Amino acid sequence: MRGNERYREELSYLVSYAASDWLHFYPVEGAARVLLGDDANEDQVRETVLSLVGDLLDAGAQAVELTSADDPAHVPWGLSRAETLARIRSELENLDDPLDSIHICWFTFPDTGSG
């Protein structure tokens, strides 16, 4: 799926979003569902989300946690790509409610002043 044009379009949108503002999980999961269609099961959605996240990380985005303070407004996870994907996989697999995915992390590019 990674090589197809729809995937590249969705990824490009997510990269642009993260470059201009903090990107939360709903658009990433939404992109995965658009790519897979209505018949996709949760395992397929999770794997596509992880593929998109991996490609976001490869593009230079980082996983961050937002803080309640203005400075710093976010704290990078500081994990490797593999560790980030493993943590996100674990979080996704252990959600009680899929809507809680918004609390996993956000994505932004370093030193862009997002937010």
TIMI-93434 format. One record per atom (N, C-alpha, C, O): residue number from 1; residue in one letter; atom name; x negated, y negated, z negated. Coordinates in Angstrom, 2 decimals, decimal comma. Atoms other than C-alpha are relative to their C-alpha. Layout:
[NUM "a" "CA" [X Y Z]] ...
//
This chain:
[1 "m" "N" [-0,83 1,19 0,00]] [1 "m" "CA" [0,00 0,00 0,00]] [1 "m" "C" [-0,87 -1,26 0,00]] [1 "m" "O" [-0,48 -2,27 0,58]] [2 "r" "N" [0,86 1,17 0,12]] [2 "r" "CA" [-2,89 -2,38 -0,76]] [2 "r" "C" [-0,34 -0,65 1,33]] [2 "r" "O" [-0,51 -1,86 1,42]] [3 "g" "N" [0,43 0,52 -1,27]] [3 "g" "CA" [-3,76 -2,73 2,89]] [3 "g" "C" [1,12 -0,62 0,83]] [3 "g" "O" [0,86 -1,26 1,85]] [4 "n" "N" [-1,06 0,51 -0,86]] [4 "n" "CA" [-0,33 -3,69 4,15]] [4 "n" "C" [0,22 -1,50 -0,21]] [4 "n" "O" [-0,14 -2,07 -1,24]] [5 "e" "N" [-0,17 1,46 -0,01]] [5 "e" "CA" [0,66 -7,25 4,95]] [5 "e" "C" [0,88 -0,49 -1,13]] [5 "e" "O" [0,59 -1,54 -1,72]] [6 "r" "N" [-0,88 0,42 1,11]] [6 "r" "CA" [3,48 -7,46 2,39]] [6 "r" "C" [-0,76 -0,03 -1,31]] [6 "r" "O" [-0,59 -0,94 -2,12]] [7 "y" "N" [0,80 -0,03 1,22]] [7 "y" "CA" [1,08 -6,44 -0,36]] [7 "y" "C" [-0,92 -1,21 -0,04]] [7 "y" "O" [-1,01 -1,89 -1,07]] [8 "r" "N" [0,92 1,14 -0,05]] [8 "r" "CA" [-1,44 -9,07 0,74]] [8 "r" "C" [0,74 -1,32 -0,23]] [8 "r" "O" [0,21 -2,22 -0,89]] [9 "e" "N" [-0,79 1,21 0,21]] [9 "e" "CA" [1,31 -11,71 0,82]] [9 "e" "C" [0,38 -0,16 -1,47]] [9 "e" "O" [0,25 -1,25 -2,04]] [10 "e" "N" [-0,36 0,06 1,42]] [10 "e" "CA" [2,50 -10,85 -2,68]] [10 "e" "C" [-1,22 -0,34 -0,86]] [10 "e" "O" [-1,15 -1,16 -1,77]] [11 "l" "N" [1,22 0,27 0,75]] [11 "l" "CA" [-1,07 -10,81 -3,98]] [11 "l" "C" [-0,44 -1,44 0,19]] [11 "l" "O" [-0,85 -2,09 -0,78]] [12 "s" "N" [0,38 1,38 -0,27]] [12 "s" "CA" [-1,82 -14,15 -2,31]] [12 "s" "C" [0,85 -0,97 -0,81]] [12 "s" "O" [0,33 -1,94 -1,36]] [13 "y" "N" [-0,88 0,82 0,82]] [13 "y" "CA" [1,21 -15,67 -4,02]] [13 "y" "C" [-0,43 0,02 -1,47]] [13 "y" "O" [-0,50 -1,03 -2,11]] [14 "l" "N" [0,40 -0,12 1,40]] [14 "l" "CA" [0,09 -14,34 -7,41]] [14 "l" "C" [-1,32 -0,71 -0,27]] [14 "l" "O" [-1,48 -1,37 -1,30]] [15 "v" "N" [1,29 0,67 0,15]] [15 "v" "CA" [-3,48 -15,59 -6,92]] [15 "v" "C" [0,21 -1,52 0,00]] [15 "v" "O" [-0,36 -2,22 -0,83]] [16 "s" "N" [-0,27 1,44 -0,06]] [16 "s" "CA" [-2,19 -19,05 -5,95]] [16 "s" "C" [0,67 -0,48 -1,27]] [16 "s" "O" [0,34 -1,54 -1,80]] [17 "y" "N" [-0,71 0,33 1,23]] [17 "y" "CA" [0,14 -19,08 -8,94]] [17 "y" "C" [-0,99 -0,10 -1,16]] [17 "y" "O" [-1,01 -1,09 -1,89]] [18 "a" "N" [0,97 -0,03 1,11]] [18 "a" "CA" [-2,65 -18,13 -11,37]] [18 "a" "C" [-1,05 -1,09 0,13]] [18 "a" "O" [-1,60 -1,54 -0,88]] [19 "a" "N" [0,98 1,06 -0,20]] [19 "a" "CA" [-4,96 -20,72 -9,82]] [19 "a" "C" [0,57 -1,37 -0,35]] [19 "a" "O" [-0,18 -2,30 -0,64]] [20 "s" "N" [-0,60 1,30 0,26]] [20 "s" "CA" [-2,46 -23,51 -10,42]] [20 "s" "C" [0,67 -0,10 -1,37]] [20 "s" "O" [0,91 -1,21 -1,86]] [21 "d" "N" [-0,69 0,00 1,29]] [21 "d" "CA" [-0,79 -22,48 -13,69]] [21 "d" "C" [-0,21 1,37 -0,64]] [21 "d" "O" [-0,77 2,27 -0,01]] [22 "w" "N" [0,09 -1,30 0,64]] [22 "w" "CA" [-0,64 -19,65 -16,20]] [22 "w" "C" [1,03 0,92 0,61]] [22 "w" "O" [2,21 0,57 0,72]] [23 "l" "N" [-0,87 -1,00 -0,62]] [23 "l" "CA" [0,82 -16,56 -14,57]] [23 "l" "C" [0,35 1,04 -1,06]] [23 "l" "O" [-0,54 1,68 -1,63]] [24 "h" "N" [-0,41 -1,04 0,95]] [24 "h" "CA" [2,86 -14,31 -16,83]] [24 "h" "C" [0,40 1,26 0,76]] [24 "h" "O" [0,31 1,30 1,99]] [25 "f" "N" [-0,21 -1,32 -0,59]] [25 "f" "CA" [3,91 -10,72 -16,20]] [25 "f" "C" [1,22 0,10 0,90]] [25 "f" "O" [1,23 0,93 1,81]] [26 "y" "N" [-1,21 -0,16 -0,80]] [26 "y" "CA" [7,37 -11,27 -14,71]] [26 "y" "C" [-0,24 -0,13 1,50]] [26 "y" "O" [0,26 0,69 2,26]] [27 "p" "N" [0,26 0,06 -1,45]] [27 "p" "CA" [6,12 -12,47 -11,30]] [27 "p" "C" [-0,82 1,20 0,52]] [27 "p" "O" [-0,62 1,64 1,65]] [28 "v" "N" [0,80 -1,16 -0,42]] [28 "v" "CA" [3,60 -9,60 -11,19]] [28 "v" "C" [0,90 1,22 0,13]] [28 "v" "O" [0,85 1,94 1,12]] [29 "e" "N" [-0,93 -1,13 -0,05]] [29 "e" "CA" [6,25 -7,04 -12,01]] [29 "e" "C" [1,02 -0,19 1,12]] [29 "e" "O" [1,40 0,77 1,79]] [30 "g" "N" [-0,94 0,29 -1,08]] [30 "g" "CA" [8,65 -8,75 -9,62]] [30 "g" "C" [-0,60 0,31 1,36]] [30 "g" "O" [0,07 0,86 2,23]] [31 "a" "N" [0,68 -0,29 -1,26]] [31 "a" "CA" [6,10 -8,51 -6,82]] [31 "a" "C" [-0,07 1,51 0,23]] [31 "a" "O" [0,14 1,98 1,35]] [32 "a" "N" [0,06 -1,46 -0,12]] [32 "a" "CA" [5,68 -4,79 -7,52]] [32 "a" "C" [1,36 0,55 0,41]] [32 "a" "O" [1,43 1,44 1,27]] [33 "r" "N" [-1,34 -0,49 -0,32]] [33 "r" "CA" [9,44 -4,25 -7,38]] [33 "r" "C" [0,40 -0,37 1,43]] [33 "r" "O" [1,06 0,41 2,11]] [34 "v" "N" [-0,27 0,39 -1,39]] [34 "v" "CA" [9,71 -6,20 -4,11]] [34 "v" "C" [-0,71 0,95 0,95]] [34 "v" "O" [-0,13 1,41 1,93]] [35 "l" "N" [0,78 -0,88 -0,85]] [35 "l" "CA" [6,97 -4,07 -2,61]] [35 "l" "C" [0,55 1,42 0,06]] [35 "l" "O" [0,50 2,07 1,10]] [36 "l" "N" [-0,45 -1,39 0,09]] [36 "l" "CA" [8,48 -0,78 -3,76]] [36 "l" "C" [1,45 0,22 0,38]] [36 "l" "O" [1,82 1,30 0,83]] [37 "g" "N" [-1,42 -0,15 -0,29]] [37 "g" "CA" [12,17 -1,42 -3,25]] [37 "g" "C" [0,78 0,54 -1,19]] [37 "g" "O" [0,21 0,86 -2,23]] [38 "d" "N" [-0,91 -0,36 1,09]] [38 "d" "CA" [15,16 -0,44 -5,35]] [38 "d" "C" [-0,12 1,44 -0,47]] [38 "d" "O" [0,29 1,76 -1,59]] [39 "d" "N" [0,07 -1,41 0,35]] [39 "d" "CA" [14,41 3,29 -5,37]] [39 "d" "C" [-1,22 0,37 -0,84]] [39 "d" "O" [-1,39 1,53 -1,21]] [40 "a" "N" [1,24 -0,28 0,74]] [40 "a" "CA" [11,12 2,96 -7,25]] [40 "a" "C" [0,30 0,37 -1,45]] [40 "a" "O" [1,20 -0,19 -2,07]] [41 "n" "N" [-0,13 -0,34 1,42]] [41 "n" "CA" [10,77 4,61 -10,63]] [41 "n" "C" [-1,03 -0,82 -0,80]] [41 "n" "O" [-1,89 -1,49 -0,23]] [42 "e" "N" [0,86 0,83 0,86]] [42 "e" "CA" [9,00 3,02 -13,59]] [42 "e" "C" [-1,48 0,34 0,13]] [42 "e" "O" [-2,32 -0,54 0,01]] [43 "d" "N" [1,41 -0,38 -0,20]] [43 "d" "CA" [5,79 5,00 -13,04]] [43 "d" "C" [-0,57 -0,67 1,25]] [43 "d" "O" [-1,69 -1,17 1,23]] [44 "q" "N" [0,45 0,64 -1,24]] [44 "q" "CA" [5,55 3,68 -9,48]] [44 "q" "C" [-0,16 -1,51 -0,20]] [44 "q" "O" [-1,13 -2,10 0,28]] [45 "v" "N" [0,09 1,44 0,27]] [45 "v" "CA" [6,23 0,14 -10,65]] [45 "v" "C" [-1,25 -0,29 -0,83]] [45 "v" "O" [-2,00 -1,21 -0,52]] [46 "r" "N" [1,18 0,20 0,86]] [46 "r" "CA" [3,57 0,43 -13,38]] [46 "r" "C" [-1,28 0,11 0,82]] [46 "r" "O" [-2,18 -0,73 0,67]] [47 "e" "N" [1,22 -0,18 -0,79]] [47 "e" "CA" [0,96 1,73 -10,92]] [47 "e" "C" [-0,20 -1,16 0,99]] [47 "e" "O" [-1,33 -1,59 1,22]] [48 "t" "N" [0,12 1,13 -0,92]] [48 "t" "CA" [1,72 -1,06 -8,45]] [48 "t" "C" [-0,35 -1,27 -0,77]] [48 "t" "O" [-1,14 -2,08 -0,28]] [49 "v" "N" [0,38 1,14 0,85]] [49 "v" "CA" [1,57 -3,66 -11,24]] [49 "v" "C" [-1,49 0,05 -0,30]] [49 "v" "O" [-2,19 -0,96 -0,19]] [50 "l" "N" [1,42 -0,14 0,32]] [50 "l" "CA" [-1,84 -2,29 -12,23]] [50 "l" "C" [-0,88 -0,25 1,22]] [50 "l" "O" [-1,97 -0,81 1,09]] [51 "s" "N" [0,74 0,27 -1,22]] [51 "s" "CA" [-3,00 -2,41 -8,62]] [51 "s" "C" [-0,07 -1,51 0,25]] [51 "s" "O" [-1,14 -2,04 0,56]] [52 "l" "N" [-0,02 1,45 -0,18]] [52 "l" "CA" [-1,91 -6,06 -8,33]] [52 "l" "C" [-0,88 -0,70 -1,04]] [52 "l" "O" [-1,62 -1,63 -0,70]] [53 "v" "N" [0,83 0,60 1,05]] [53 "v" "CA" [-3,54 -6,92 -11,67]] [53 "v" "C" [-1,47 0,22 0,31]] [53 "v" "O" [-2,27 -0,70 0,17]] [54 "g" "N" [1,39 -0,27 -0,35]] [54 "g" "CA" [-6,76 -5,22 -10,61]] [54 "g" "C" [-0,50 -0,92 1,11]] [54 "g" "O" [-1,62 -1,42 1,05]] [55 "d" "N" [0,38 0,88 -1,10]] [55 "d" "CA" [-6,79 -7,25 -7,41]] [55 "d" "C" [-0,05 -1,46 -0,45]] [55 "d" "O" [-0,87 -2,24 0,04]] [56 "l" "N" [0,08 1,34 0,59]] [56 "l" "CA" [-6,05 -10,43 -9,38]] [56 "l" "C" [-1,33 -0,19 -0,72]] [56 "l" "O" [-1,99 -1,22 -0,57]] [57 "l" "N" [1,28 0,06 0,72]] [57 "l" "CA" [-9,04 -9,68 -11,59]] [57 "l" "C" [-1,16 -0,07 0,98]] [57 "l" "O" [-2,11 -0,82 0,78]] [58 "d" "N" [1,05 0,02 -1,03]] [58 "d" "CA" [-11,17 -8,99 -8,52]] [58 "d" "C" [-0,10 -1,36 0,67]] [58 "d" "O" [-1,18 -1,75 1,12]] [59 "a" "N" [-0,01 1,34 -0,60]] [59 "a" "CA" [-10,15 -12,41 -7,18]] [59 "a" "C" [-0,54 -1,07 -0,95]] [59 "a" "O" [-0,73 -2,22 -0,56]] [60 "g" "N" [0,58 0,94 0,96]] [60 "g" "CA" [-11,53 -14,01 -10,35]] [60 "g" "C" [0,91 -0,43 -1,12]] [60 "g" "O" [0,49 -1,17 -2,01]] [61 "a" "N" [-0,91 0,32 1,10]] [61 "a" "CA" [-8,46 -14,30 -12,56]] [61 "a" "C" [-0,43 0,75 -1,25]] [61 "a" "O" [-1,13 1,76 -1,18]] [62 "q" "N" [0,29 -0,68 1,26]] [62 "q" "CA" [-8,76 -13,38 -16,21]] [62 "q" "C" [1,28 0,13 -0,81]] [62 "q" "O" [2,17 -0,72 -0,73]] [63 "a" "N" [-1,11 -0,20 0,92]] [63 "a" "CA" [-6,30 -11,99 -18,72]] [63 "a" "C" [-0,25 -0,86 -1,23]] [63 "a" "O" [-1,35 -0,87 -1,78]] [64 "v" "N" [0,12 0,87 1,16]] [64 "v" "CA" [-5,63 -14,44 -21,54]] [64 "v" "C" [1,22 0,15 -0,89]] [64 "v" "O" [2,28 0,62 -0,47]] [65 "e" "N" [-1,11 0,13 0,93]] [65 "e" "CA" [-3,48 -14,83 -24,60]] [65 "e" "C" [0,20 -1,48 -0,24]] [65 "e" "O" [-0,76 -2,21 -0,47]] [66 "l" "N" [-0,29 1,39 0,30]] [66 "l" "CA" [-1,74 -18,14 -25,09]] [66 "l" "C" [-0,05 -0,19 -1,51]] [66 "l" "O" [0,28 0,72 -2,27]] [67 "t" "N" [0,03 0,32 1,41]] [67 "t" "CA" [-2,22 -19,83 -28,43]] [67 "t" "C" [1,06 -1,05 -0,29]] [67 "t" "O" [1,62 -1,64 0,64]] [68 "s" "N" [-0,95 1,04 0,37]] [68 "s" "CA" [0,06 -22,16 -30,34]] [68 "s" "C" [-0,67 -1,36 -0,09]] [68 "s" "O" [-0,01 -2,38 -0,30]] [69 "a" "N" [0,75 1,26 0,07]] [69 "a" "CA" [-2,67 -24,80 -30,34]] [69 "a" "C" [-0,19 -0,59 1,40]] [69 "a" "O" [-0,08 0,11 2,40]] [70 "d" "N" [0,31 0,63 -1,28]] [70 "d" "CA" [-3,45 -27,31 -27,63]] [70 "d" "C" [-1,44 0,24 0,41]] [70 "d" "O" [-1,77 0,22 1,60]] [71 "d" "N" [1,42 -0,19 -0,31]] [71 "d" "CA" [-7,17 -26,66 -27,89]] [71 "d" "C" [-0,56 1,08 -0,91]] [71 "d" "O" [-0,79 0,80 -2,09]] [72 "p" "N" [-0,22 -0,42 -1,38]] [72 "p" "CA" [-7,75 -23,97 -26,96]] [72 "p" "C" [1,45 0,43 0,21]] [72 "p" "O" [2,08 0,96 -0,70]] [73 "a" "N" [-1,37 -0,39 -0,34]] [73 "a" "CA" [-4,43 -23,38 -25,23]] [73 "a" "C" [0,10 1,49 0,31]] [73 "a" "O" [1,17 2,09 0,24]] [74 "h" "N" [0,02 -1,43 -0,27]] [74 "h" "CA" [-5,50 -19,87 -24,30]] [74 "h" "C" [-1,37 0,57 -0,37]] [74 "h" "O" [-2,38 -0,14 -0,40]] [75 "v" "N" [1,22 -0,70 0,37]] [75 "v" "CA" [-8,09 -17,30 -25,32]] [75 "v" "C" [-0,17 1,19 0,95]] [75 "v" "O" [0,70 2,06 0,99]] [76 "p" "N" [0,23 -1,14 -0,90]] [76 "p" "CA" [-9,58 -14,91 -22,72]] [76 "p" "C" [-0,14 1,29 -0,79]] [76 "p" "O" [-0,65 1,30 -1,91]] [77 "w" "N" [0,17 -1,30 0,64]] [77 "w" "CA" [-9,45 -11,23 -23,56]] [77 "w" "C" [-1,46 0,37 -0,10]] [77 "w" "O" [-1,87 1,00 -1,08]] [78 "g" "N" [1,42 -0,31 0,03]] [78 "g" "CA" [-13,13 -10,93 -22,73]] [78 "g" "C" [-0,30 1,49 0,19]] [78 "g" "O" [-1,29 1,99 -0,33]] [79 "l" "N" [0,20 -1,42 -0,26]] [79 "l" "CA" [-12,78 -7,33 -21,53]] [79 "l" "C" [-0,45 0,20 1,43]] [79 "l" "O" [-0,25 -0,66 2,28]] [80 "s" "N" [0,35 -0,35 -1,37]] [80 "s" "CA" [-14,18 -5,64 -18,47]] [80 "s" "C" [1,28 0,26 0,79]] [80 "s" "O" [2,37 0,35 0,21]] [81 "r" "N" [-1,14 -0,31 -0,86]] [81 "r" "CA" [-11,89 -4,96 -15,52]] [81 "r" "C" [0,66 1,30 -0,45]] [81 "r" "O" [1,88 1,36 -0,62]] [82 "a" "N" [-0,53 -1,31 0,40]] [82 "a" "CA" [-11,50 -1,32 -16,55]] [82 "a" "C" [0,69 -0,07 -1,37]] [82 "a" "O" [1,75 0,51 -1,56]] [83 "e" "N" [-0,59 0,13 1,33]] [83 "e" "CA" [-10,83 -2,23 -20,19]] [83 "e" "C" [1,31 -0,79 0,06]] [83 "e" "O" [2,27 -0,46 -0,63]] [84 "t" "N" [-1,21 0,80 -0,15]] [84 "t" "CA" [-8,28 -4,86 -19,16]] [84 "t" "C" [1,13 0,85 0,56]] [84 "t" "O" [2,25 0,82 0,06]] [85 "l" "N" [-1,03 -0,85 -0,61]] [85 "l" "CA" [-6,42 -2,40 -16,94]] [85 "l" "C" [0,47 1,09 -0,96]] [85 "l" "O" [1,65 1,41 -1,01]] [86 "a" "N" [-0,37 -1,03 0,98]] [86 "a" "CA" [-6,50 0,28 -19,64]] [86 "a" "C" [0,90 -0,58 -1,09]] [86 "a" "O" [1,87 0,05 -1,50]] [87 "r" "N" [-0,81 0,64 1,04]] [87 "r" "CA" [-5,11 -2,14 -22,23]] [87 "r" "C" [1,39 -0,31 0,55]] [87 "r" "O" [2,39 -0,07 -0,13]] [88 "i" "N" [-1,29 0,32 -0,59]] [88 "i" "CA" [-2,36 -3,30 -19,87]] [88 "i" "C" [0,81 1,27 0,23]] [88 "i" "O" [2,02 1,29 -0,04]] [89 "r" "N" [-0,70 -1,28 -0,18]] [89 "r" "CA" [-1,49 0,31 -18,97]] [89 "r" "C" [0,60 0,47 -1,32]] [89 "r" "O" [1,77 0,85 -1,38]] [90 "s" "N" [-0,47 -0,44 1,31]] [90 "s" "CA" [-1,21 1,20 -22,64]] [90 "s" "C" [1,18 -0,85 -0,48]] [90 "s" "O" [2,18 -0,33 -0,97]] [91 "e" "N" [-1,09 0,89 0,41]] [91 "e" "CA" [0,93 -1,85 -23,37]] [91 "e" "C" [1,28 0,29 0,79]] [91 "e" "O" [2,36 0,36 0,21]] [92 "l" "N" [-1,17 -0,28 -0,83]] [92 "l" "CA" [3,25 -1,11 -20,44]] [92 "l" "C" [0,65 1,32 -0,37]] [92 "l" "O" [1,88 1,42 -0,41]] [93 "e" "N" [-0,53 -1,32 0,35]] [93 "e" "CA" [3,62 2,54 -21,43]] [93 "e" "C" [0,70 0,00 -1,35]] [93 "e" "O" [1,53 0,87 -1,62]] [94 "n" "N" [-0,54 0,01 1,36]] [94 "n" "CA" [4,52 1,58 -24,99]] [94 "n" "C" [1,06 -1,08 -0,24]] [94 "n" "O" [1,41 -1,35 -1,39]] [95 "l" "N" [-1,04 1,01 0,15]] [95 "l" "CA" [7,12 -1,12 -24,32]] [95 "l" "C" [1,32 0,64 -0,40]] [95 "l" "O" [1,73 1,65 0,17]] [96 "d" "N" [-1,35 -0,43 0,34]] [96 "d" "CA" [10,45 -0,64 -26,05]] [96 "d" "C" [1,01 -0,58 0,98]] [96 "d" "O" [2,01 0,05 1,32]] [97 "d" "N" [-0,88 0,70 -0,93]] [97 "d" "CA" [12,06 -3,14 -23,68]] [97 "d" "C" [-0,88 -0,57 1,11]] [97 "d" "O" [-1,82 -1,31 0,83]] [98 "p" "N" [0,82 0,51 -1,09]] [98 "p" "CA" [10,65 -3,90 -20,21]] [98 "p" "C" [-0,15 -1,52 0,01]] [98 "p" "O" [-1,16 -2,04 0,49]] [99 "l" "N" [0,08 1,46 0,06]] [99 "l" "CA" [11,40 -7,59 -20,79]] [99 "l" "C" [-1,13 -0,47 -0,93]] [99 "l" "O" [-1,58 -1,61 -0,83]] [100 "d" "N" [1,09 0,36 0,90]] [100 "d" "CA" [8,74 -7,55 -23,51]] [100 "d" "C" [-1,35 -0,05 0,70]] [100 "d" "O" [-2,35 -0,42 0,08]] [101 "s" "N" [1,28 0,06 -0,72]] [101 "s" "CA" [6,07 -7,31 -20,81]] [101 "s" "C" [-0,56 -1,41 0,04]] [101 "s" "O" [-1,77 -1,58 0,20]] [102 "i" "N" [0,48 1,38 0,00]] [102 "i" "CA" [5,88 -11,10 -20,93]] [102 "i" "C" [-1,01 -0,24 -1,12]] [102 "i" "O" [-1,83 -1,16 -1,04]] [103 "h" "N" [0,89 0,19 1,14]] [103 "h" "CA" [4,03 -10,72 -24,23]] [103 "h" "C" [-1,34 0,72 0,15]] [103 "h" "O" [-2,20 0,59 -0,72]] [104 "i" "N" [1,26 -0,75 -0,16]] [104 "i" "CA" [1,23 -8,51 -22,85]] [104 "i" "C" [-1,17 -0,96 0,17]] [104 "i" "O" [-2,11 -0,93 -0,62]] [105 "c" "N" [1,04 1,01 -0,22]] [105 "c" "CA" [-0,92 -11,31 -21,45]] [105 "c" "C" [0,46 -0,92 1,12]] [105 "c" "O" [1,51 -0,73 1,73]] [106 "w" "N" [-0,20 0,92 -1,11]] [106 "w" "CA" [-1,06 -14,14 -18,98]] [106 "w" "C" [-1,27 0,04 0,82]] [106 "w" "O" [-2,29 0,57 0,37]] [107 "f" "N" [1,18 0,04 -0,86]] [107 "f" "CA" [-3,47 -14,70 -16,10]] [107 "f" "C" [-0,27 -1,43 0,43]] [107 "f" "O" [0,66 -2,20 0,70]] [108 "t" "N" [0,43 1,29 -0,50]] [108 "t" "CA" [-5,43 -17,77 -15,11]] [108 "t" "C" [-1,41 0,14 0,51]] [108 "t" "O" [-2,07 1,16 0,30]] [109 "f" "N" [1,38 0,02 -0,47]] [109 "f" "CA" [-8,68 -18,67 -13,47]] [109 "f" "C" [-0,81 -0,84 -0,97]] [109 "f" "O" [-0,32 -1,86 -1,46]] [110 "p" "N" [0,83 0,75 0,95]] [110 "p" "CA" [-11,55 -19,85 -15,69]] [110 "p" "C" [-0,24 -1,43 0,51]] [110 "p" "O" [-0,40 -1,67 1,71]] [111 "d" "N" [0,38 1,39 -0,27]] [111 "d" "CA" [-12,20 -23,59 -15,85]] [111 "d" "C" [0,87 -0,69 1,03]] [111 "d" "O" [0,40 -1,59 1,73]] [112 "t" "N" [-0,87 0,70 -0,94]] [112 "t" "CA" [-9,19 -24,57 -13,78]] [112 "t" "C" [0,87 -1,02 -0,69]] [112 "t" "O" [1,53 -1,84 -0,05]] [113 "g" "N" [-0,86 0,93 0,72]] [113 "g" "CA" [-7,45 -26,47 -16,54]] [113 "g" "C" [1,47 0,34 0,12]] [113 "g" "O" [2,32 -0,54 -0,02]] [114 "s" "N" [-1,39 -0,41 -0,17]] [114 "s" "CA" [-4,27 -24,46 -15,99]] [114 "s" "C" [0,82 -0,37 -1,22]] [114 "s" "O" [0,33 -0,37 -2,35]] [115 "g" "N" [-0,95 0,29 1,05]] [115 "g" "CA" [-1,26 -25,42 -18,00]] [115 "g" "C" [0,06 -1,43 -0,23]] [115 "g" "O" [0,81 -1,89 -1,09]] 
//
